[in-house]
Amino acid sequence: TAPPSLLSVRDLTVRYGQIEAVKGITLELREGEITTLVGANGAGKSTTLLALSGLLRQKTGQIRFAGEDISRLPPHQIVARGLVQVAEGRAILTTMSVRENLELGAYTRRDDEARIRQDFEQVLGLFPRLKERLDGFAGNLSGGEQQMLAIGRALMARPRLLLLDEPSMGLAPIIVQDIFRTLHQINQQGITIFLVEQNVRQALKLAHRGYVLENGLITLHGKADTLARDPRVLQAYLGG
Ligand code: ATP
């Protein structure tokens, strides 16, 4: 039997002024799963994530998270409910330490210090490289380490659903492997993941389910292994 739905999106449209970037999409994320949203440049993937996070307000349709309509909530209230997006482009604070960047992730939490400390240790367990560099400037980290820090910071907000926008972008293949392995571990810890990727092959390997977005519309969806064998996916995204 399928796990229950954690996020359900109905007929979502998102506009930038006159331009409709997302044209009425419907999708379902199941609790405990990794779902990936793949598609070419400009398909509307980032726009979709920003709308879910409440950062783009020019939208219609319904977004339900854990049974509640969050379509009209401001970003901080969405984060407080456990829907957390990893900051885009490794938007870490380069002149602050790694430790301070992680602590900032817990900034909006109201639960006790002990729980936060426990999560801090858990994040360092996932990212040993960060542990070695805790008191150094975040700006001195490599690109891959900065991406890990961005993910770690999001985890400090105690997400129930983690959204990621192309965490593999600009990273060497071996680092990408590392990041994807860590996403698998994070998911094993019970966190539902929605992963936007242009790296279609690896994303479908990691995910349970996938959606293909083209020009603002969902054109295909299904189990990830089925999609990875679909001739249309092979042709368009996996080089035949
Ligand atoms: P990429 O991988 O390049 O980020 P994407 O699938 O995430 O692609 P979006 O960034 O969501 O695509 O863009 C979807 C469409 O919306 C594109 O046609 C893009 O040009 C347009 N768009 C994105 N941001 C803006 C903006 N701030 N103002 C106007 N149009 C925008």
Boltz pocket constraint, residues with backbone or C-beta under 6 A from the ligand:
constraints:
  - pocket:
      binder: B
      contacts: [[A, 16], [A, 19], [A, 21], [A, 39], [A, 40], [A, 41], [A, 42], [A, 43], [A, 44], [A, 45], [A, 46], [A, 47], [A, 48], [A, 198]]
      max_distance: 6.0
